[in-house]
Amino acid sequence: MKVANKPILLVEDDQVDIMTILRALKEIHVCNPVVSMENGEAALDWLSRAGADLPCIILLDLNMPIMNGIEFLRLVKQDERLRRIPVVVLTTSEEQEDKVRSFDLGVAGYMAKPVDYRRFVEIVRSIDMYWTLSEMP
């Protein structure tokens, strides 16, 4: 992702998925620090702390306890300070309603988590390539 080595915010409650994402990022040589939060509420707390170095991207799961991804996304996109941070949904949800609601709330992308690790690495590589080339405001 490389935007001045800003952090990547990973909002994910499944420890296996967290380890898979971290492993995939390392494999494709993404050097940005990763901040992992287990639900939307914890992620919002982290984003709202004074002087926070805002992440270059948020990788978001939808199915989480306390505050799910849709609720988190709604609040982030209403916040003037946070709304321009690209959010990519990485989820097991194949629900059409989740896809529609995510895009209605301004996600930059929606990716289904594949079971196969090699396919997962390719998805993470494509996210990295796009956001490395994309010019941000």
C-alpha positions, 0 to 999 in steps of 0.5 A: 500500500506504501502511502508514506508507510501509513498503517493499514487498519484491519478490522477483523475478529477471526484470528485465523483470517488475521494471520492469513492476511498478515502472512499474505501482506508479508509474502507480497512485501507490503511493509506498512504497519498493520493495526488489527482491531477485532470489531467496528467499535474498537476500530472507531476508538482507534481512529478517533484518538487524538493525533492518530496517523490515519490509515492508508486503507481499511480492510474490513470484515462484515460479520463481527460482534459488538459492531459489524462492518456495515455499522462501522462503514456507515459511521466512517463515511459520515465522518468528515475526517475519515470518509476519504479513507478507502475501505475494502470489504474482505468477507465470507458473506456472499449476500447480495444485500451486504454487497449493495449496502457496502457499495451504497455506503461508499466502499472501494471494493468488495472481495470474498475471502477464498478458502485457497491461500494462493487465491487469497494472496492474489486478492491481497496482491491486486488490492495492493497494486491498485492502491499503490498506483491510485492517487489519493487526495 
